[in-house]
Amino acid sequence: MAKVKITQKGPAGSVQYTEGWLKKNICEFYFEFGGGETVAIITIPAEDQWDAAYPWASGRRKEILTFVAEELRRTQAPSSTIVWEERSFRLINK
């Protein structure tokens, strides 16, 4: 079962995706709160860097990032929209 954990340090922090029971596999992403309509910006590895950064999750970038984005939206900003970019995604309120 996969989990998403947020660790906040001031106006920024990290988002951790964890899966596995005995052997835990973890992806960790930097986030910071935004201004205006942007609730938060989460920095992610580019597609061509994903497999090197997380070899245990090779080929699963879209699956994992979609799970993380949806979980963050559901738990932190339910009325927000997810906006995808190559090296980040944002939660925005329009």
C-alpha positions as CSV (number, residue, x, y, z in Angstrom):
1,M,0.0,0.0,0.0
2,A,1.4,3.4,-1.0
3,K,1.4,6.4,1.3
4,V,2.1,10.1,0.9
5,K,3.6,12.1,3.8
6,I,4.2,15.8,3.9
7,T,7.0,17.3,6.0
8,Q,6.7,21.1,6.3
9,K,9.6,23.4,7.3
10,G,8.3,27.0,7.1
11,P,7.0,27.8,3.6
12,A,8.5,24.7,2.1
13,G,9.3,21.1,2.8
14,S,9.1,17.6,1.3
15,V,6.5,15.2,0.0
16,Q,7.4,11.5,0.4
17,Y,5.8,8.7,-1.5
18,T,6.4,5.3,0.2
19,E,5.4,1.9,-0.9
20,G,6.3,-1.6,0.3
21,W,6.1,-3.3,3.6
22,L,9.3,-5.0,4.6
23,K,11.5,-3.2,2.0
24,K,10.3,0.4,1.8
25,N,10.8,2.2,-1.5
26,I,10.7,6.0,-1.3
27,C,10.4,8.9,-3.7
28,E,10.9,12.4,-2.2
29,F,10.0,15.7,-3.8
30,Y,10.5,19.3,-2.7
31,F,7.5,21.5,-2.3
32,E,6.9,25.1,-1.5
33,F,3.7,27.1,-1.0
34,G,2.8,29.4,-3.8
35,G,1.2,32.8,-4.0
36,G,-2.0,34.1,-5.7
37,E,-4.0,31.2,-7.1
38,T,-1.1,28.7,-6.7
39,V,-1.5,26.7,-3.5
40,A,1.7,24.7,-3.8
41,I,4.5,23.8,-6.3
42,I,6.0,20.3,-6.1
43,T,9.3,19.8,-7.9
44,I,9.8,16.4,-9.6
45,P,12.5,14.7,-11.7
46,A,12.2,15.2,-15.5
47,E,11.0,12.2,-17.4
48,D,14.5,11.4,-18.7
49,Q,15.9,11.5,-15.1
50,W,13.2,9.5,-13.4
51,D,14.6,6.0,-13.9
52,A,18.1,7.0,-12.7
53,A,16.6,8.8,-9.6
54,Y,14.3,5.9,-8.7
55,P,15.4,2.7,-10.4
56,W,13.0,0.6,-8.3
57,A,10.2,2.6,-9.9
58,S,11.5,2.5,-13.5
59,G,8.7,3.2,-16.0
60,R,6.2,4.2,-13.3
61,R,6.7,8.0,-13.3
62,K,3.2,8.9,-14.4
63,E,1.6,6.3,-12.2
64,I,3.4,7.4,-9.0
65,L,3.2,11.2,-9.7
66,T,-0.5,11.0,-10.5
67,F,-1.1,9.1,-7.2
68,V,0.9,11.8,-5.3
69,A,-0.8,14.7,-7.0
70,E,-4.3,13.3,-6.4
71,E,-3.5,12.5,-2.8
72,L,-2.2,16.0,-2.1
73,R,-5.2,17.5,-3.8
74,R,-7.6,15.3,-1.9
75,T,-6.0,15.9,1.5
76,Q,-4.6,19.4,1.3
77,A,-6.6,21.4,-1.3
78,P,-9.7,19.6,-2.4
79,S,-11.0,22.4,-4.5
80,S,-7.7,22.8,-6.4
81,T,-6.7,21.8,-9.9
82,I,-3.5,20.0,-10.8
83,V,-1.4,21.7,-13.5
84,W,1.5,19.5,-14.9
85,E,4.8,20.8,-16.1
86,E,8.0,18.9,-17.1
87,R,9.8,19.3,-13.8
88,S,6.9,20.2,-11.4
89,F,3.2,20.2,-10.8
90,R,1.1,22.8,-9.1
91,L,-2.1,22.8,-7.2
92,I,-4.0,25.9,-8.1
93,N,-7.3,27.4,-7.1
94,K,-9.1,29.3,-9.8
